[in-house]
Amino acid sequence: MTSISSAAAPHGGAANWGAVIALSLGAFALVASEFMPVSILTPIASDLGITEGQAGQALSVSGAFAVFTSLFLTTLTRGMDRKHVLLGLVALMMASGTLAALAPNFGIFLVGRALIGVAIGGFWSMSAAVAMRLVPEASVPRALAIFNGGNALATVIAAPMGSLLGGVFGWRMAFLCLVPVAAAAFLWLWASLPRMAPTARGKGGNVFGLLRNPVVALGMLATALFFMGQFTLFTYLRPFLETVTGVAVSNLTAMLLMLGIAGLVGTTVIGKPLARALYPVLIVWPLLLAALGVGLMVFGHSMIGTGALMIGWGFFATSAPVGYWTWLARTLPEDAEAGGGLMVAIIQLSITLGATLGGFLFDAGGYVPSFGASVAILVLASGAAGLAHGRAGRFARV
C-alpha cells in the first residue's frame, strides 16, 4: 500500500492549521443546520400547514441528497480547484439557511433542505483529502480530530440551541442565525485555503471500483457495521432513559449534554492513539462501545450507572469517526476524494438501516433486543476491522 507522504501537505510540509480550524467551523455550521429541524418540528409544521411527520421528511430529503452528492461530486468537479469547490459548498449552506428561514411554503422549505444535503455530502466526502493537503502526514489524525470537533460541538448544542432560539424568536430565526456562522466560515476559508488543483485519480477506477481492493472492502464494511450498530441503539436512547432509567424530562437535557461533552473530549484526545496504532483503535473502539451497550442493559435502571455509561458512550461513539477517516487517508492516498464520497454514502445508509432495525426491534420487544442487536453488530464491526488489518499486513505496512 502506498504512503500518503506524496499526497499530504504538497505546499512544502508546513501545516495550515488556520484552514483546518476554518473547516471545523464549517463542519459545525453544517451539522447544526442538518439537525436543526429535530428540535423545532412542531412550530415548523404549524407555520407551514403540514403534519409533524411531513416536517420530519426534511431530514430524509437532506440525507438523500447527501448520499447522491457524496457519490458523484468527485466526477462532476474533476477539473475544478478544490478550494473553489469547498467555497461553493459553503455558499450552498448559506443559501439553504436563507431559503429555509424565508420559505413561504413546504416546497421551498424542502429545496432549502436539499441544498444542505448537497453541502453535507460534498463537504464530508472531501474532508480527508483536503486534510491530507493542508498538514504533513504525521499531523493528519490531529487535523481530522479538529475537523470532527466541529461536528461534535454541533451535536452538543444544535438541539438545545434550536429549541431556545425557536422558542424565543421563532423557528425561522433559528435557521437564519446559522447563516452568519456559515458566512464567517466562507470568509475564513477564502482567506486561509491555498489553491488546490484537482489531483489525478489513482487506480481505483470509479467509486464502487475501489471496493475491488479487499482492504478497502473490509474497511468500508467495518465502517458500515460500526455506524449501523451505533444508531441501532443511540436512536432510541431517549425513550430508554425515560421509561427504563426513569429520567425526568427536566434532567434529560443535562444527561444528553453530558454525553455530547464527553464526545467533544474524545475527538480532542483520539489523535495521538490513532497516529501510533490505527488498526488497534478501530478494533478496540467498537468492542468498548459494545461493552457499554451491555452495561446499559444490565445497569439501565440505575441513574448513576446509566449516567456513567452515557459519558463513555459519548466519548467512544463521537471520537470513532476520526479513526475511520484516518484509515481512509492512509489506505487511499491517491483516491481520498472518491473514497470519502463512498464512505459518506455508506455512513448515511448505515445510519438509516441502524435506526430502522432498532425501531423495529424496539417496537417488537423493547430495549433488550434493540440494544442486543447493537452489541452484536458492533462486535462484527471490530471483527471486520481485524480482517482489514490482516489483509493490509499481507500487502504493505499501513
C-alpha positions as YAML, in Angstrom:
chain: A
units: angstrom
residues:
- id: 1
  name: MET
  ca: [0.00, 0.00, 0.00]
- id: 2
  name: THR
  ca: [1.35, 3.42, -0.92]
- id: 3
  name: SER
  ca: [2.39, 6.08, 1.52]
- id: 4
  name: ILE
  ca: [0.40, 9.24, 1.96]
- id: 5
  name: SER
  ca: [3.51, 11.38, 2.07]
- id: 6
  name: SER
  ca: [3.17, 12.32, -1.57]
- id: 7
  name: ALA
  ca: [-0.38, 13.49, -1.03]
- id: 8
  name: ALA
  ca: [-0.09, 15.22, 2.29]
- id: 9
  name: ALA
  ca: [0.92, 18.85, 2.59]
- id: 10
  name: PRO
  ca: [2.02, 19.36, -1.03]
- id: 11
  name: HIS
  ca: [2.77, 23.00, -0.20]
- id: 12
  name: GLY
  ca: [6.10, 22.03, 1.34]
- id: 13
  name: GLY
  ca: [5.18, 20.42, 4.62]
- id: 14
  name: ALA
  ca: [4.08, 23.45, 6.66]
- id: 15
  name: ALA
  ca: [0.81, 22.75, 8.45]
- id: 16
  name: ASN
  ca: [-2.03, 25.16, 7.67]
- id: 17
  name: TRP
  ca: [-3.90, 24.98, 10.97]
- id: 18
  name: GLY
  ca: [-5.87, 28.14, 10.24]
- id: 19
  name: ALA
  ca: [-7.58, 26.43, 7.31]
- id: 20
  name: VAL
  ca: [-8.17, 23.29, 9.40]
- id: 21
  name: ILE
  ca: [-9.94, 25.34, 12.09]
- id: 22
  name: ALA
  ca: [-11.94, 27.14, 9.41]
- id: 23
  name: LEU
  ca: [-13.05, 23.74, 8.11]
- id: 24
  name: SER
  ca: [-14.04, 22.80, 11.66]
- id: 25
  name: LEU
  ca: [-16.22, 25.93, 11.84]
- id: 26
  name: GLY
  ca: [-17.78, 24.92, 8.52]
- id: 27
  name: ALA
  ca: [-18.44, 21.43, 9.87]
- id: 28
  name: PHE
  ca: [-20.09, 22.93, 12.95]
- id: 29
  name: ALA
  ca: [-22.43, 25.04, 10.82]
- id: 30
  name: LEU
  ca: [-23.23, 22.06, 8.57]
- id: 31
  name: VAL
  ca: [-24.13, 19.64, 11.34]
- id: 32
  name: ALA
  ca: [-26.09, 22.28, 13.25]
- id: 33
  name: SER
  ca: [-28.02, 23.05, 10.05]
- id: 34
  name: GLU
  ca: [-28.62, 19.38, 9.34]
- id: 35
  name: PHE
  ca: [-30.16, 18.58, 12.72]
- id: 36
  name: MET
  ca: [-31.81, 21.93, 13.45]
- id: 37
  name: PRO
  ca: [-35.32, 20.70, 12.42]
- id: 38
  name: VAL
  ca: [-35.26, 17.98, 15.10]
- id: 39
  name: SER
  ca: [-35.87, 20.42, 17.96]
- id: 40
  name: ILE
  ca: [-38.35, 22.70, 16.13]
- id: 41
  name: LEU
  ca: [-40.52, 20.27, 14.16]
- id: 42
  name: THR
  ca: [-43.76, 21.33, 15.84]
- id: 43
  name: PRO
  ca: [-43.56, 25.08, 15.05]
- id: 44
  name: ILE
  ca: [-42.33, 24.33, 11.51]
- id: 45
  name: ALA
  ca: [-45.31, 22.06, 10.89]
- id: 46
  name: SER
  ca: [-47.76, 24.52, 12.40]
- id: 47
  name: ASP
  ca: [-46.47, 27.51, 10.43]
- id: 48
  name: LEU
  ca: [-46.26, 25.72, 7.07]
- id: 49
  name: GLY
  ca: [-49.59, 23.95, 7.49]
- id: 50
  name: ILE
  ca: [-48.22, 20.39, 7.40]
- id: 51
  name: THR
  ca: [-48.03, 17.44, 9.76]
- id: 52
  name: GLU
  ca: [-45.04, 16.84, 12.02]
- id: 53
  name: GLY
  ca: [-44.37, 13.66, 10.05]
- id: 54
  name: GLN
  ca: [-44.11, 15.68, 6.85]
- id: 55
  name: ALA
  ca: [-41.84, 18.19, 8.55]
- id: 56
  name: GLY
  ca: [-39.64, 15.28, 9.64]
- id: 57
  name: GLN
  ca: [-39.14, 14.35, 5.99]
- id: 58
  name: ALA
  ca: [-36.86, 17.37, 5.80]
- id: 59
  name: LEU
  ca: [-34.18, 15.17, 7.37]
- id: 60
  name: SER
  ca: [-34.80, 12.41, 4.84]
- id: 61
  name: VAL
  ca: [-34.50, 14.85, 1.94]
- id: 62
  name: SER
  ca: [-31.19, 16.24, 3.15]
- id: 63
  name: GLY
  ca: [-29.87, 12.71, 3.74]
- id: 64
  name: ALA
  ca: [-30.85, 11.54, 0.25]
- id: 65
  name: PHE
  ca: [-29.13, 14.50, -1.42]
- id: 66
  name: ALA
  ca: [-26.07, 13.97, 0.78]
- id: 67
  name: VAL
  ca: [-25.74, 10.37, -0.45]
- id: 68
  name: PHE
  ca: [-26.13, 11.37, -4.11]
- id: 69
  name: THR
  ca: [-23.62, 14.21, -3.83]
- id: 70
  name: SER
  ca: [-21.04, 12.15, -1.97]
- id: 71
  name: LEU
  ca: [-21.03, 9.53, -4.72]
- id: 72
  name: PHE
  ca: [-20.83, 11.85, -7.73]
- id: 73
  name: LEU
  ca: [-19.19, 15.11, -6.62]
- id: 74
  name: THR
  ca: [-15.65, 14.00, -7.50]
- id: 75
  name: THR
  ca: [-16.71, 13.14, -11.05]
- id: 76
  name: LEU
  ca: [-18.77, 16.30, -11.53]
- id: 77
  name: THR
  ca: [-15.99, 18.60, -10.27]
- id: 78
  name: ARG
  ca: [-12.94, 16.71, -11.54]
- id: 79
  name: GLY
  ca: [-11.43, 19.76, -13.26]
- id: 80
  name: MET
  ca: [-12.09, 22.33, -10.54]
- id: 81
  name: ASP
  ca: [-9.81, 23.83, -7.92]
- id: 82
  name: ARG
  ca: [-10.79, 22.12, -4.65]
- id: 83
  name: LYS
  ca: [-10.75, 25.47, -2.85]
- id: 84
  name: HIS
  ca: [-13.47, 26.74, -5.17]
- id: 85
  name: VAL
  ca: [-15.48, 23.55, -4.69]
- id: 86
  name: LEU
  ca: [-15.38, 23.92, -0.90]
- id: 87
  name: LEU
  ca: [-16.33, 27.59, -1.08]
- id: 88
  name: GLY
  ca: [-19.22, 26.68, -3.36]
- id: 89
  name: LEU
  ca: [-20.46, 24.11, -0.86]
- id: 90
  name: VAL
  ca: [-20.33, 26.63, 1.99]
- id: 91
  name: ALA
  ca: [-22.22, 29.12, -0.22]
- id: 92
  name: LEU
  ca: [-24.90, 26.46, -0.69]
- id: 93
  name: MET
  ca: [-25.09, 26.17, 3.10]
- id: 94
  name: MET
  ca: [-25.80, 29.90, 3.37]
- id: 95
  name: ALA
  ca: [-28.43, 29.68, 0.62]
- id: 96
  name: SER
  ca: [-30.04, 26.70, 2.37]
- id: 97
  name: GLY
  ca: [-30.40, 28.52, 5.69]
- id: 98
  name: THR
  ca: [-31.80, 31.60, 3.97]
- id: 99
  name: LEU
  ca: [-34.35, 29.61, 1.94]
- id: 100
  name: ALA
  ca: [-35.47, 27.58, 4.95]
- id: 101
  name: ALA
  ca: [-35.87, 30.71, 7.08]
- id: 102
  name: LEU
  ca: [-37.85, 32.64, 4.44]
- id: 103
  name: ALA
  ca: [-39.78, 29.71, 2.91]
- id: 104
  name: PRO
  ca: [-43.40, 30.71, 2.19]
- id: 105
  name: ASN
  ca: [-44.44, 27.07, 1.75]
- id: 106
  name: PHE
  ca: [-43.27, 23.50, 2.33]
- id: 107
  name: GLY
  ca: [-41.92, 23.09, -1.23]
- id: 108
  name: ILE
  ca: [-39.44, 25.95, -0.87]
- id: 109
  name: PHE
  ca: [-38.51, 24.68, 2.58]
- id: 110
  name: LEU
  ca: [-37.63, 21.29, 1.07]
- id: 111
  name: VAL
  ca: [-35.49, 22.98, -1.60]
- id: 112
  name: GLY
  ca: [-33.52, 24.56, 1.21]
- id: 113
  name: ARG
  ca: [-33.11, 21.18, 2.88]
- id: 114
  name: ALA
  ca: [-31.98, 19.64, -0.41]
- id: 115
  name: LEU
  ca: [-29.24, 22.28, -0.68]
- id: 116
  name: ILE
  ca: [-27.96, 21.50, 2.82]
- id: 117
  name: GLY
  ca: [-27.86, 17.82, 1.79]
- id: 118
  name: VAL
  ca: [-25.66, 18.68, -1.19]
- id: 119
  name: ALA
  ca: [-23.36, 20.72, 1.06]
- id: 120
  name: ILE
  ca: [-23.15, 17.94, 3.65]
- id: 121
  name: GLY
  ca: [-22.36, 15.20, 1.13]
- id: 122
  name: GLY
  ca: [-19.73, 17.24, -0.66]
- id: 123
  name: PHE
  ca: [-18.09, 18.75, 2.41]
- id: 124
  name: TRP
  ca: [-17.66, 15.48, 4.29]
- id: 125
  name: SER
  ca: [-16.59, 13.46, 1.24]
- id: 126
  name: MET
  ca: [-13.71, 15.91, 0.67]
- id: 127
  name: SER
  ca: [-12.64, 16.17, 4.32]
- id: 128
  name: ALA
  ca: [-9.90, 13.53, 4.39]
- id: 129
  name: ALA
  ca: [-8.47, 14.54, 1.01]
- id: 130
  name: VAL
  ca: [-8.32, 18.21, 2.00]
- id: 131
  name: ALA
  ca: [-6.79, 17.47, 5.41]
- id: 132
  name: MET
  ca: [-4.05, 15.49, 3.65]
- id: 133
  name: ARG
  ca: [-3.21, 18.58, 1.60]
- id: 134
  name: LEU
  ca: [-3.18, 21.03, 4.50]
- id: 135
  name: VAL
  ca: [-0.91, 19.28, 7.02]
- id: 136
  name: PRO
  ca: [2.06, 16.89, 6.97]
- id: 137
  name: GLU
  ca: [1.42, 13.14, 7.10]
- id: 138
  name: ALA
  ca: [2.07, 12.80, 10.83]
- id: 139
  name: SER
  ca: [-0.48, 15.52, 11.62]
- id: 140
  name: VAL
  ca: [-3.38, 14.13, 9.57]
- id: 141
  name: PRO
  ca: [-5.08, 12.36, 12.54]
- id: 142
  name: ARG
  ca: [-4.86, 15.56, 14.59]
- id: 143
  name: ALA
  ca: [-6.27, 17.62, 11.71]
- id: 144
  name: LEU
  ca: [-9.16, 15.21, 11.27]
- id: 145
  name: ALA
  ca: [-9.82, 15.30, 15.03]
- id: 146
  name: ILE
  ca: [-10.02, 19.11, 14.92]
- id: 147
  name: PHE
  ca: [-12.22, 18.91, 11.84]
- id: 148
  name: ASN
  ca: [-14.57, 16.46, 13.55]
- id: 149
  name: GLY
  ca: [-14.51, 18.60, 16.69]
- id: 150
  name: GLY
  ca: [-16.85, 21.00, 14.89]
- id: 151
  name: ASN
  ca: [-19.18, 18.07, 14.30]
- id: 152
  name: ALA
  ca: [-19.01, 17.06, 17.96]
- id: 153
  name: LEU
  ca: [-19.64, 20.60, 19.20]
- id: 154
  name: ALA
  ca: [-22.66, 20.97, 16.93]
- id: 155
  name: THR
  ca: [-24.00, 17.65, 18.20]
- id: 156
  name: VAL
  ca: [-23.77, 19.01, 21.74]
- id: 157
  name: ILE
  ca: [-25.53, 22.33, 21.20]
- id: 158
  name: ALA
  ca: [-27.59, 22.10, 17.97]
- id: 159
  name: ALA
  ca: [-30.78, 20.72, 19.54]
- id: 160
  name: PRO
  ca: [-30.84, 22.93, 22.66]
- id: 161
  name: MET
  ca: [-29.79, 25.96, 20.59]
- id: 162
  name: GLY
  ca: [-32.58, 25.33, 18.07]
- id: 163
  name: SER
  ca: [-35.12, 24.85, 20.84]
- id: 164
  name: LEU
  ca: [-34.04, 28.04, 22.63]
- id: 165
  name: LEU
  ca: [-33.90, 30.24, 19.53]
- id: 166
  name: GLY
  ca: [-37.13, 28.77, 18.20]
- id: 167
  name: GLY
  ca: [-38.91, 29.42, 21.48]
- id: 168
  name: VAL
  ca: [-37.68, 32.99, 21.86]
- id: 169
  name: PHE
  ca: [-37.51, 34.28, 18.27]
- id: 170
  name: GLY
  ca: [-39.41, 31.68, 16.23]
- id: 171
  name: TRP
  ca: [-38.21, 28.74, 14.14]
- id: 172
  name: ARG
  ca: [-37.28, 30.91, 11.15]
- id: 173
  name: MET
  ca: [-34.78, 32.89, 13.19]
- id: 174
  name: ALA
  ca: [-33.22, 29.62, 14.39]
- id: 175
  name: PHE
  ca: [-32.29, 28.82, 10.78]
- id: 176
  name: LEU
  ca: [-31.33, 32.39, 9.95]
- id: 177
  name: CYS
  ca: [-28.88, 32.58, 12.88]
- id: 178
  name: LEU
  ca: [-26.73, 29.90, 11.24]
- id: 179
  name: VAL
  ca: [-26.23, 31.97, 8.08]
- id: 180
  name: PRO
  ca: [-23.69, 34.37, 9.67]
- id: 181
  name: VAL
  ca: [-21.78, 31.38, 11.04]
- id: 182
  name: ALA
  ca: [-21.61, 29.89, 7.53]
- id: 183
  name: ALA
  ca: [-20.60, 33.29, 6.15]
- id: 184
  name: ALA
  ca: [-17.75, 33.52, 8.68]
- id: 185
  name: ALA
  ca: [-16.57, 30.04, 7.63]
- id: 186
  name: PHE
  ca: [-16.74, 31.10, 3.97]
- id: 187
  name: LEU
  ca: [-14.60, 34.20, 4.52]
- id: 188
  name: TRP
  ca: [-12.09, 32.32, 6.70]
- id: 189
  name: LEU
  ca: [-11.76, 29.52, 4.16]
- id: 190
  name: TRP
  ca: [-11.42, 32.01, 1.32]
- id: 191
  name: ALA
  ca: [-8.55, 33.72, 3.18]
- id: 192
  name: SER
  ca: [-6.80, 30.59, 4.53]
- id: 193
  name: LEU
  ca: [-7.18, 27.81, 1.97]
- id: 194
  name: PRO
  ca: [-4.43, 27.52, -0.63]
- id: 195
  name: ARG
  ca: [-5.21, 26.78, -4.25]
- id: 196
  name: MET
  ca: [-5.67, 23.02, -4.57]
- id: 197
  name: ALA
  ca: [-5.64, 21.76, -8.12]
- id: 198
  name: PRO
  ca: [-7.57, 18.52, -8.68]
- id: 199
  name: THR
  ca: [-5.31, 15.50, -8.28]
- id: 200
  name: ALA
  ca: [-5.06, 12.69, -10.79]
- id: 201
  name: ARG
  ca: [-7.19, 9.71, -9.91]
- id: 202
  name: GLY
  ca: [-5.47, 6.57, -8.64]
- id: 203
  name: LYS
  ca: [-6.01, 3.03, -9.82]
- id: 204
  name: GLY
  ca: [-9.36, 2.63, -8.13]
- id: 205
  name: GLY
  ca: [-11.45, 3.42, -11.22]
- id: 206
  name: ASN
  ca: [-14.96, 4.55, -10.36]
- id: 207
  name: VAL
  ca: [-16.15, 4.98, -6.81]
- id: 208
  name: PHE
  ca: [-17.52, 1.45, -6.48]
- id: 209
  name: GLY
  ca: [-14.44, 0.06, -8.21]
- id: 210
  name: LEU
  ca: [-12.46, 0.94, -5.07]
- id: 211
  name: LEU
  ca: [-14.19, -1.99, -3.37]
- id: 212
  name: ARG
  ca: [-12.22, -4.44, -5.53]
- id: 213
  name: ASN
  ca: [-9.37, -3.89, -3.09]
- id: 214
  name: PRO
  ca: [-10.08, -6.34, -0.21]
- id: 215
  name: VAL
  ca: [-8.58, -3.98, 2.39]
- id: 216
  name: VAL
  ca: [-10.90, -1.19, 1.22]
- id: 217
  name: ALA
  ca: [-13.91, -3.51, 1.09]
- id: 218
  name: LEU
  ca: [-13.29, -4.81, 4.62]
- id: 219
  name: GLY
  ca: [-12.57, -1.33, 5.98]
- id: 220
  name: MET
  ca: [-15.77, 0.05, 4.47]
- id: 221
  name: LEU
  ca: [-17.66, -2.95, 5.90]
- id: 222
  name: ALA
  ca: [-16.22, -2.17, 9.34]
- id: 223
  name: THR
  ca: [-17.32, 1.45, 8.92]
- id: 224
  name: ALA
  ca: [-20.84, 0.43, 7.86]
- id: 225
  name: LEU
  ca: [-21.24, -2.02, 10.74]
- id: 226
  name: PHE
  ca: [-19.97, 0.50, 13.28]
- id: 227
  name: PHE
  ca: [-22.45, 3.22, 12.31]
- id: 228
  name: MET
  ca: [-25.29, 0.75, 11.92]
- id: 229
  name: GLY
  ca: [-24.58, -0.73, 15.35]
- id: 230
  name: GLN
  ca: [-24.22, 2.67, 16.96]
- id: 231
  name: PHE
  ca: [-27.53, 4.03, 15.68]
- id: 232
  name: THR
  ca: [-29.44, 0.81, 16.34]
- id: 233
  name: LEU
  ca: [-29.04, 1.79, 20.00]
- id: 234
  name: PHE
  ca: [-28.45, 5.54, 20.05]
- id: 235
  name: THR
  ca: [-31.61, 6.47, 18.10]
- id: 236
  name: TYR
  ca: [-33.73, 5.00, 20.92]
- id: 237
  name: LEU
  ca: [-31.68, 6.24, 23.84]
- id: 238
  name: ARG
  ca: [-34.23, 8.88, 24.85]
- id: 239
  name: PRO
  ca: [-37.20, 6.50, 25.26]
- id: 240
  name: PHE
  ca: [-34.87, 4.12, 27.11]
- id: 241
  name: LEU
  ca: [-33.84, 6.87, 29.53]
- id: 242
  name: GLU
  ca: [-37.44, 7.96, 30.10]
- id: 243
  name: THR
  ca: [-39.05, 4.53, 30.52]
- id: 244
  name: VAL
  ca: [-36.27, 2.33, 31.94]
- id: 245
  name: THR
  ca: [-33.95, 4.68, 33.83]
- id: 246
  name: GLY
  ca: [-36.82, 6.99, 34.78]
- id: 247
  name: VAL
  ca: [-35.06, 10.22, 33.85]
- id: 248
  name: ALA
  ca: [-37.36, 13.23, 34.16]
- id: 249
  name: VAL
  ca: [-37.69, 15.46, 31.12]
- id: 250
  name: SER
  ca: [-36.10, 18.29, 33.08]
- id: 251
  name: ASN
  ca: [-32.95, 16.19, 33.61]
- id: 252
  name: LEU
  ca: [-32.84, 14.66, 30.14]
- id: 253
  name: THR
  ca: [-31.18, 17.67, 28.52]
- id: 254
  name: ALA
  ca: [-28.43, 17.65, 31.16]
- id: 255
  name: MET
  ca: [-27.69, 13.94, 30.54]
- id: 256
  name: LEU
  ca: [-27.60, 14.39, 26.77]
- id: 257
  name: LEU
  ca: [-25.36, 17.42, 27.21]
- id: 258
  name: MET
  ca: [-23.02, 15.28, 29.32]
- id: 259
  name: LEU
  ca: [-22.89, 12.73, 26.51]
- id: 260
  name: GLY
  ca: [-22.09, 15.44, 23.99]
- id: 261
  name: ILE
  ca: [-19.32, 17.00, 26.08]
- id: 262
  name: ALA
  ca: [-17.73, 13.57, 26.52]
- id: 263
  name: GLY
  ca: [-17.78, 13.21, 22.73]
- id: 264
  name: LEU
  ca: [-16.05, 16.55, 22.32]
- id: 265
  name: VAL
  ca: [-13.33, 15.42, 24.73]
- id: 266
  name: GLY
  ca: [-12.99, 12.14, 22.81]
- id: 267
  name: THR
  ca: [-12.36, 13.87, 19.49]
- id: 268
  name: THR
  ca: [-9.73, 16.03, 21.19]
- id: 269
  name: VAL
  ca: [-7.66, 13.15, 22.58]
- id: 270
  name: ILE
  ca: [-8.03, 10.41, 19.95]
- id: 271
  name: GLY
  ca: [-5.47, 11.87, 17.53]
- id: 272
  name: LYS
  ca: [-2.37, 10.54, 19.32]
- id: 273
  name: PRO
  ca: [-3.63, 6.93, 19.73]
- id: 274
  name: LEU
  ca: [-4.57, 6.88, 16.04]
- id: 275
  name: ALA
  ca: [-1.16, 8.14, 14.99]
- id: 276
  name: ARG
  ca: [0.52, 5.34, 16.97]
- id: 277
  name: ALA
  ca: [-1.85, 2.41, 16.45]
- id: 278
  name: LEU
  ca: [-4.58, 2.97, 13.88]
- id: 279
  name: TYR
  ca: [-5.94, -0.55, 13.45]
- id: 280
  name: PRO
  ca: [-5.91, -1.44, 17.17]
- id: 281
  name: VAL
  ca: [-8.13, 1.60, 17.79]
- id: 282
  name: LEU
  ca: [-10.51, 0.54, 15.01]
- id: 283
  name: ILE
  ca: [-10.67, -2.95, 16.53]
- id: 284
  name: VAL
  ca: [-10.98, -1.96, 20.21]
- id: 285
  name: TRP
  ca: [-13.31, 1.05, 20.00]
- id: 286
  name: PRO
  ca: [-16.36, -0.92, 18.72]
- id: 287
  name: LEU
  ca: [-15.76, -3.57, 21.40]
- id: 288
  name: LEU
  ca: [-15.72, -0.91, 24.11]
- id: 289
  name: LEU
  ca: [-18.93, 0.56, 22.71]
- id: 290
  name: ALA
  ca: [-20.47, -2.92, 22.67]
- id: 291
  name: ALA
  ca: [-19.48, -3.37, 26.32]
- id: 292
  name: LEU
  ca: [-21.19, -0.07, 27.13]
- id: 293
  name: GLY
  ca: [-24.31, -1.34, 25.36]
- id: 294
  name: VAL
  ca: [-24.29, -4.44, 27.56]
- id: 295
  name: GLY
  ca: [-23.80, -2.17, 30.57]
- id: 296
  name: LEU
  ca: [-26.88, -0.16, 29.66]
- id: 297
  name: MET
  ca: [-28.94, -3.34, 29.50]
- id: 298
  name: VAL
  ca: [-27.63, -4.51, 32.89]
- id: 299
  name: PHE
  ca: [-27.49, -1.22, 34.81]
- id: 300
  name: GLY
  ca: [-30.13, 0.76, 32.91]
- id: 301
  name: HIS
  ca: [-32.35, 1.09, 35.99]
- id: 302
  name: SER
  ca: [-29.60, 2.93, 37.88]
- id: 303
  name: MET
  ca: [-29.43, 6.69, 37.31]
- id: 304
  name: ILE
  ca: [-25.78, 6.90, 38.36]
- id: 305
  name: GLY
  ca: [-24.73, 3.81, 36.39]
- id: 306
  name: THR
  ca: [-26.55, 4.94, 33.27]
- id: 307
  name: GLY
  ca: [-25.06, 8.41, 33.53]
- id: 308
  name: ALA
  ca: [-21.54, 7.00, 33.70]
- id: 309
  name: LEU
  ca: [-22.20, 4.66, 30.78]
- id: 310
  name: MET
  ca: [-23.57, 7.52, 28.69]
- id: 311
  name: ILE
  ca: [-20.39, 9.51, 29.26]
- id: 312
  name: GLY
  ca: [-18.40, 6.52, 27.98]
- id: 313
  name: TRP
  ca: [-20.75, 6.13, 25.01]
- id: 314
  name: GLY
  ca: [-20.33, 9.78, 24.06]
- id: 315
  name: PHE
  ca: [-16.54, 9.55, 24.34]
- id: 316
  name: PHE
  ca: [-16.11, 6.47, 22.13]
- id: 317
  name: ALA
  ca: [-19.02, 6.90, 19.69]
- id: 318
  name: THR
  ca: [-18.21, 10.51, 18.80]
- id: 319
  name: SER
  ca: [-14.45, 10.05, 18.51]
- id: 320
  name: ALA
  ca: [-14.57, 6.83, 16.47]
- id: 321
  name: PRO
  ca: [-15.35, 8.52, 13.11]
- id: 322
  name: VAL
  ca: [-11.97, 10.27, 13.34]
- id: 323
  name: GLY
  ca: [-10.43, 6.78, 13.22]
- id: 324
  name: TYR
  ca: [-12.34, 5.76, 10.10]
- id: 325
  name: TRP
  ca: [-11.42, 8.97, 8.28]
- id: 326
  name: THR
  ca: [-7.77, 8.50, 9.28]
- id: 327
  name: TRP
  ca: [-7.95, 4.93, 7.94]
- id: 328
  name: LEU
  ca: [-9.30, 6.31, 4.65]
- id: 329
  name: ALA
  ca: [-6.47, 8.85, 4.37]
- id: 330
  name: ARG
  ca: [-3.83, 6.15, 4.89]
- id: 331
  name: THR
  ca: [-5.45, 3.47, 2.77]
- id: 332
  name: LEU
  ca: [-6.49, 5.53, -0.28]
- id: 333
  name: PRO
  ca: [-3.95, 8.36, -0.55]
- id: 334
  name: GLU
  ca: [-4.46, 8.66, -4.31]
- id: 335
  name: ASP
  ca: [-8.24, 8.26, -4.20]
- id: 336
  name: ALA
  ca: [-9.14, 10.06, -0.96]
- id: 337
  name: GLU
  ca: [-11.92, 12.13, -2.55]
- id: 338
  name: ALA
  ca: [-13.62, 9.19, -4.25]
- id: 339
  name: GLY
  ca: [-13.12, 7.06, -1.14]
- id: 340
  name: GLY
  ca: [-14.50, 9.86, 1.02]
- id: 341
  name: GLY
  ca: [-17.59, 10.04, -1.17]
- id: 342
  name: LEU
  ca: [-18.12, 6.30, -0.88]
- id: 343
  name: MET
  ca: [-17.63, 6.44, 2.89]
- id: 344
  name: VAL
  ca: [-20.14, 9.27, 3.34]
- id: 345
  name: ALA
  ca: [-22.73, 7.34, 1.32]
- id: 346
  name: ILE
  ca: [-22.08, 4.17, 3.34]
- id: 347
  name: ILE
  ca: [-22.33, 6.06, 6.65]
- id: 348
  name: GLN
  ca: [-25.61, 7.75, 5.70]
- id: 349
  name: LEU
  ca: [-27.16, 4.46, 4.56]
- id: 350
  name: SER
  ca: [-25.86, 2.60, 7.62]
- id: 351
  name: ILE
  ca: [-27.35, 5.17, 9.98]
- id: 352
  name: THR
  ca: [-30.72, 4.74, 8.24]
- id: 353
  name: LEU
  ca: [-30.51, 0.94, 8.41]
- id: 354
  name: GLY
  ca: [-29.49, 1.01, 12.07]
- id: 355
  name: ALA
  ca: [-32.31, 3.37, 13.04]
- id: 356
  name: THR
  ca: [-34.82, 1.24, 11.09]
- id: 357
  name: LEU
  ca: [-33.65, -2.05, 12.60]
- id: 358
  name: GLY
  ca: [-33.53, -0.57, 16.10]
- id: 359
  name: GLY
  ca: [-37.04, 0.84, 15.71]
- id: 360
  name: PHE
  ca: [-38.47, -2.48, 14.55]
- id: 361
  name: LEU
  ca: [-36.86, -4.36, 17.45]
- id: 362
  name: PHE
  ca: [-37.72, -1.67, 20.00]
- id: 363
  name: ASP
  ca: [-41.38, -1.75, 18.99]
- id: 364
  name: ALA
  ca: [-41.46, -5.54, 18.90]
- id: 365
  name: GLY
  ca: [-39.69, -6.36, 22.16]
- id: 366
  name: GLY
  ca: [-38.40, -3.23, 23.89]
- id: 367
  name: TYR
  ca: [-34.86, -2.10, 24.52]
- id: 368
  name: VAL
  ca: [-33.27, -5.52, 25.14]
- id: 369
  name: PRO
  ca: [-33.48, -6.88, 21.55]
- id: 370
  name: SER
  ca: [-32.67, -3.46, 20.12]
- id: 371
  name: PHE
  ca: [-29.62, -2.91, 22.31]
- id: 372
  name: GLY
  ca: [-28.62, -6.56, 21.95]
- id: 373
  name: ALA
  ca: [-28.60, -6.23, 18.15]
- id: 374
  name: SER
  ca: [-26.46, -3.10, 18.51]
- id: 375
  name: VAL
  ca: [-23.92, -5.00, 20.61]
- id: 376
  name: ALA
  ca: [-23.75, -7.86, 18.09]
- id: 377
  name: ILE
  ca: [-23.27, -5.52, 15.13]
- id: 378
  name: LEU
  ca: [-20.53, -3.57, 16.93]
- id: 379
  name: VAL
  ca: [-18.67, -6.83, 17.64]
- id: 380
  name: LEU
  ca: [-18.91, -7.64, 13.92]
- id: 381
  name: ALA
  ca: [-17.50, -4.17, 13.16]
- id: 382
  name: SER
  ca: [-14.48, -4.97, 15.30]
- id: 383
  name: GLY
  ca: [-14.05, -8.29, 13.50]
- id: 384
  name: ALA
  ca: [-14.21, -6.63, 10.08]
- id: 385
  name: ALA
  ca: [-11.54, -4.12, 11.16]
- id: 386
  name: GLY
  ca: [-9.38, -7.02, 12.33]
- id: 387
  name: LEU
  ca: [-9.74, -8.75, 8.96]
- id: 388
  name: ALA
  ca: [-8.85, -5.50, 7.17]
- id: 389
  name: HIS
  ca: [-5.75, -5.24, 9.35]
- id: 390
  name: GLY
  ca: [-4.75, -8.77, 8.43]
- id: 391
  name: ARG
  ca: [-5.20, -8.18, 4.70]
- id: 392
  name: ALA
  ca: [-3.37, -4.84, 4.88]
- id: 393
  name: GLY
  ca: [-0.41, -6.58, 6.51]
- id: 394
  name: ARG
  ca: [-0.19, -9.01, 3.58]
- id: 395
  name: PHE
  ca: [0.35, -6.18, 1.07]
- id: 396
  name: ALA
  ca: [2.25, -3.44, 2.89]
- id: 397
  name: ARG
  ca: [2.59, -1.70, 6.19]
- id: 398
  name: VAL
  ca: [-0.19, 0.84, 6.87]
...
